[in-house]
Amino acid sequence: MSNLVKLIAVDLDGTLLNEENRISKKNLEAIEFAQANGVEVVIATGRAHFDVQTIFKETGLNPWIIGANGATIHQPNGELFHSVAINQQDAFHILNWLEQEEYYYEIFSNQSIFSPQNGRELLAIEMDRVKSANPEVSMEQLREAAEKQYSQSGFSFISSCKELIGNDVDVYNILAFSFEKEKLQKGKEQFKDMKDVTLVTSAKHNFELEHKMASKGIALEILAKKLEIKLADTAAVGDSFNDLSMLRIAGRSAAMGNAPQEIKNSCQGVTLTNIDDGVAHFIYSLLK
């Protein structure tokens, strides 16, 4: 059975990347092993494709990249193969609300991640508020979570989303981030019933919005078709709720050892954690 796998879709954060946000030597070797055996290894992430390219720059690998939670698919040579943007009216409706409510947000577009100039200030204020309400909170963990957001490549800072109106900016994904539980909850409530927009979460402090025809699962299906690979011959591994659509549709699926129980329950198997090279473990289990 296992040698039928022809395509493996791999999430990045919490999956392929370790706690230092790097791809370990073991994971890299496993990907090379898969490729040497004629298996297409595809990166499927909420990140922007240009950010993924930066992460892979040192590795010598140029995989297909499903980016922005499935809103974009880029070819190994970097060219855009497929994309689904949020309708502009929907995008501005969302962004205006996020600005009014003083959220830190990121807009994933073709060339940049647009973020408000005062966004980092807003998060610093939130951290202080959370800390004073909850003295036992680890400030270091909050700072690490914020730093991880800021470490992406391709930021452009804007004073308001109104700057983008009338410019031909494709909005693939809108990420809202907050350290305040109630604030996150309020945002999810606000947008959960939008007709053409899907809401997913990829980490503890965020929710993400994209067109309802954009998901990692839909993108995996489109790419498998393009590469003439049956879905039964695909595999996927991930750790979060934005991975569910691809984990459910792939022929073989594994949750990371560090994934929430709900994700583990949705998969055929569970591999090791991202600190223990769980991706390599999964790849070898499929191919050996």
Secondary structure, DSSP 8 states (H G I E B T S, - for coil): -GGG--EEEE-IIIIIB-TTS-B-HHHHHHHHHHHHTT-EEEEE-SS-HHHHHHHHGGGT---EEEEGGGTEEE-TTS-EEEE----HHHHHHHHHHHHHTT-EEEEE-SS-EEEETTHHHHHHHHHHHHHHH-TTS-HHHHHHHHHHHHTSS-EEEES-GGGGTTS-----EEEEE-S-HHHHHHHHHHHTT-TTEEEE-SSTTEEEEEETT--HHHHHHHHHHHTT--GGGEEEEE-SGGGHHHHHHSSEEEE-TTS-HHHHHTSSEE---TTTTHHHHHHHHHH-
